[in-house]
Amino acid sequence: MKTRNSALCALGLAAAISLAGAVTASAQDTTRARSQRRIPVRKEGPAPAAARVDTVTITRTDTVVRTRTDTVTVTRVDTVTRVEELPLQPLGSWQFGLGVGAALPTGDWRNVAKDGYDVHAHLGWFPGAGPVGIRLGADYAGMGGRDTDCSGCPGAKLFNVNGDLVVRFALDRKSPINPQIYFLGGGGWDKFTDFTAYRTTERPPKLVTAGSDTYTGAGSIVTAATAGTKSSFYNWDFGAGIQLGRFFIESKYVSINTTGKNSAYVPLLVGLNF
């Protein structure tokens, strides 16, 4: 117990001495002039520690929303009207045609001759493929005798050759059928076989024959002496036709200078041109 108290007393004394020393030192510092410049004091410390490397992973997500609306409205209407011209159909310079049809006697000749047949051929030439040309044609026609006037007559046969001037007009040369109308006129030479003689109805009546080519047998109103000796005749003619492609229809009036009075007939023909 005594020892413990002694120790405590010693500690208390030491503390009092330390406190007194500190107060004295403080008093001394207040009386000393203080310098305005600080003297750097570098304190030696321990060696710096090694640098620390930290691995940092930064994840960055950028969301970019790009909205672009392009509205382009293009309205273009091209109306093209193409008119295509059809080529003109050729008219041709040369023409060869064949046709058949009817031979129709007219006037007083019709009193003794019946409607018959006609076979036709022609060759035409149009210089420079123009509208005006010439045509050489030939026809062979047969017309039977009427029983009431000449029951025994065999009927007339006629061969003629004609030369005609032809004028043609194209109606539509762009059409595939190339329609044309044409007019012709001219004259020619005729030869009969067994022509049936007849009398006209005029006053006074006239006797019409074909000379030596007149039929003078049974039923005839003439004899070889009264028929005459003429053996060839000429004619004049005019007519018109239409051509559609190669096909043609044609008719003309043919007047023949038979003895006594002209005898006329009308051939009505259909045929083809080549």
C-alpha positions in Angstrom: 0.0 0.0 0.0 2.8 2.3 0.9 4.7 1.5 -2.3 1.6 2.2 -4.4 1.2 5.7 -3.0 4.9 6.4 -3.5 4.6 5.6 -7.2 1.5 7.8 -7.6 3.3 10.7 -6.0 6.3 10.3 -8.3 4.1 10.3 -11.4 2.2 13.5 -10.2 5.5 15.3 -9.7 6.8 14.4 -13.1 3.6 15.7 -14.7 3.8 19.0 -12.9 7.4 19.5 -14.1 6.5 18.8 -17.7 3.6 21.3 -17.6 5.8 24.0 -16.1 8.4 23.6 -18.8 5.8 23.9 -21.6 4.4 27.2 -20.1 7.9 28.6 -19.9 8.8 27.7 -23.5 5.5 29.4 -24.7 6.4 32.6 -22.9 9.8 32.7 -24.5 8.3 32.3 -28.1 6.0 35.3 -27.7 8.9 37.6 -27.0 10.9 36.4 -30.1 10.4 38.2 -33.4 8.8 36.0 -36.0 10.1 35.7 -39.6 7.6 36.3 -42.5 9.3 33.7 -44.6 8.7 30.1 -44.1 11.5 27.8 -44.1 10.5 24.7 -45.9 11.2 21.7 -43.9 11.4 18.5 -45.8 10.8 15.5 -43.8 12.4 12.5 -44.9 9.8 9.8 -45.1 9.7 6.3 -46.0 10.1 5.2 -49.7 7.0 5.7 -51.8 4.9 2.7 -52.3 4.8 1.0 -55.8 2.2 2.4 -58.2 -1.0 0.6 -58.2 -2.4 -0.3 -61.5 -6.1 -0.6 -61.6 -7.9 -2.1 -64.7 -11.1 -0.3 -65.3 -13.5 -1.5 -67.9 -15.9 1.1 -69.0 -18.9 -0.1 -71.0 -20.6 2.6 -73.0 -23.7 2.0 -74.9 -24.6 4.7 -77.4 -28.1 4.4 -78.8 -28.5 6.4 -82.0 -31.9 6.5 -83.5 -31.9 8.0 -87.0 -35.2 8.6 -88.5 -35.3 9.8 -92.1 -38.4 9.8 -94.2 -38.0 10.6 -97.8 -41.3 10.8 -99.7 -40.7 11.1 -103.4 -43.8 11.1 -105.6 -43.0 11.1 -109.3 -46.0 11.2 -111.6 -45.1 11.0 -115.3 -47.6 10.4 -117.9 -46.2 10.1 -121.4 -48.8 9.9 -124.1 -47.2 8.9 -127.4 -49.5 8.7 -130.4 -47.6 6.9 -133.1 -49.2 7.3 -136.5 -47.7 4.7 -138.8 -48.1 5.4 -142.4 -48.8 2.4 -144.5 -46.8 2.0 -147.7 -48.4 2.9 -151.0 -49.4 0.0 -153.0 -47.8 -0.1 -156.5 -49.9 0.4 -159.5 -47.6 -1.4 -161.9 -46.5 -0.7 -165.4 -47.5 -4.0 -167.1 -50.8 -5.8 -166.8 -52.0 -9.1 -168.2 -55.6 -10.1 -167.6 -57.9 -13.0 -168.3 -61.7 -13.0 -167.9 -64.9 -14.7 -168.7 -68.5 -13.5 -168.8 -71.6 -12.9 -170.8 -72.1 -11.4 -174.2 -75.4 -9.4 -174.3 -76.7 -8.3 -177.8 -78.6 -5.0 -177.9 -81.1 -3.3 -180.1 -82.7 -5.0 -183.0 -79.9 -7.6 -183.1 -81.3 -9.0 -179.8 -84.5 -10.0 -181.8 -82.5 -12.8 -183.5 -79.6 -13.4 -181.1 -79.7 -14.7 -177.5 -77.4 -13.8 -174.6 -74.2 -15.8 -174.9 -70.7 -16.1 -173.5 -67.5 -14.1 -173.8 -63.9 -15.2 -173.2 -61.5 -12.3 -172.8 -57.7 -11.6 -172.6 -55.8 -8.3 -172.5 -52.3 -6.9 -172.2 -51.9 -3.4 -170.8 -48.9 -1.0 -170.4 -48.9 2.1 -168.3 -45.7 4.2 -168.9 -43.9 5.0 -165.7 -46.6 3.2 -163.7 -48.8 6.3 -164.3 -52.6 6.6 -164.5 -52.8 6.6 -168.4 -52.0 3.6 -170.5 -52.8 1.6 -173.5 -54.4 -1.9 -173.7 -54.6 -4.5 -176.4 -57.5 -6.9 -175.9 -59.1 -9.9 -177.6 -62.6 -11.4 -177.2 -64.3 -14.5 -178.5 -68.1 -14.4 -178.1 -70.9 -16.8 -179.0 -74.6 -15.8 -179.2 -77.2 -18.4 -180.1 -80.1 -17.8 -182.5 -83.6 -17.4 -181.3 -85.9 -20.2 -182.2 -88.9 -17.9 -183.0 -87.0 -16.0 -185.7 -84.4 -18.5 -187.0 -84.9 -21.9 -185.5 -82.3 -23.4 -187.8 -79.6 -20.7 -187.3 -76.6 -22.0 -185.4 -75.9 -18.6 -183.8 -73.2 -16.1 -184.4 -69.6 -16.4 -183.3 -67.5 -13.3 -183.1 -63.8 -12.7 -182.7 -62.5 -9.2 -182.2 -59.3 -7.5 -181.4 -59.4 -4.1 -179.7 -56.9 -1.3 -178.9 -58.0 1.0 -176.0 -56.8 4.0 -174.1 -57.1 3.3 -170.4 -57.3 5.9 -167.6 -57.2 4.6 -164.1 -57.8 6.2 -160.7 -56.5 4.7 -157.4 -59.1 5.1 -154.7 -56.9 4.1 -151.7 -53.3 3.1 -152.4 -52.7 2.3 -148.7 -55.3 -0.4 -148.7 -54.0 -4.0 -149.3 -56.6 -4.5 -152.1 -55.5 -1.2 -153.8 -59.0 -0.4 -155.2 -59.0 1.3 -158.6 -61.6 2.4 -161.1 -60.7 2.8 -164.8 -62.3 4.0 -168.0 -61.4 2.8 -171.4 -62.3 3.5 -175.0 -61.0 2.7 -178.5 -61.7 0.5 -181.4 -60.8 -2.7 -183.2 -61.3 -5.3 -185.9 -64.1 -8.0 -186.0 -64.6 -11.3 -187.7 -67.9 -13.2 -187.7 -68.9 -16.8 -188.2 -72.5 -17.6 -189.0 -73.9 -14.2 -188.4 -77.7 -14.3 -188.2 -79.1 -11.7 -190.6 -82.0 -9.6 -189.3 -84.3 -6.7 -190.2 -84.5 -3.5 -188.1 -87.8 -2.2 -186.7 -87.4 1.2 -188.1 -89.5 2.4 -191.1 -88.5 1.4 -193.7 -86.7 -1.6 -192.1 -83.1 -2.3 -193.0 -81.5 -5.6 -193.7 -78.4 -6.2 -191.5 -75.8 -8.8 -192.6 -72.1 -9.6 -192.1 -71.4 -10.1 -195.8 -69.8 -13.4 -196.6 -69.8 -14.3 -192.9 -73.6 -14.3 -192.8 -75.4 -17.6 -192.2 -77.4 -18.4 -195.4 -78.7 -21.9 -194.6 -82.1 -23.1 -193.6 -84.2 -20.5 -191.8 -82.1 -17.6 -192.9 -83.8 -14.5 -194.4 -80.9 -14.0 -196.9 -79.0 -15.9 -199.5 -75.3 -15.7 -200.4 -76.2 -13.3 -203.2 -78.1 -10.9 -200.9 -75.8 -11.2 -197.9 -73.0 -9.4 -199.6 -69.3 -10.1 -199.9 -67.9 -8.0 -197.0 -65.8 -10.2 -194.7 -64.3 -8.0 -192.0 -65.5 -5.2 -189.9 -64.4 -2.6 -187.4 -65.8 -1.5 -184.1 -65.7 1.3 -181.6 -66.1 0.8 -177.9 -66.1 2.5 -174.5 -66.6 1.2 -171.0 -65.4 1.1 -167.4 -64.3 -1.3 -164.7 -63.2 -1.7 -161.2 -60.1 -3.5 -159.9 -59.7 -4.9 -156.3 -56.3 -6.4 -155.9 -55.9 -8.7 -158.9 -59.7 -9.2 -159.3 -61.6 -7.0 -161.9 -65.1 -6.5 -163.1 -65.5 -4.8 -166.5 -68.2 -3.9 -169.0 -68.2 -2.0 -172.2 -70.4 -1.2 -175.2 -69.1 -2.5 -178.5 -70.7 -1.3 -181.8 -69.7 -3.2 -185.0 -70.3 -1.7 -188.5 -72.1 -4.6 -189.9 -73.7 -4.1 -193.4 -76.9 -2.2 -193.3 -76.6 -0.9 -189.7 -74.3 -1.3 -186.7 -74.8 -4.3 -184.5 -73.9 -3.7 -180.8 -73.4 -5.9 -177.8 -72.2 -5.5 -174.2 -69.6 -8.0 -172.8 -69.9 -8.2 -169.0 -66.6 -9.7 -167.6 -65.0 -10.8 -164.4 -61.4 -11.9 -164.2 -57.9 -11.5 -162.8 -55.0 -9.3 -163.7 -51.4 -10.6 -163.3 
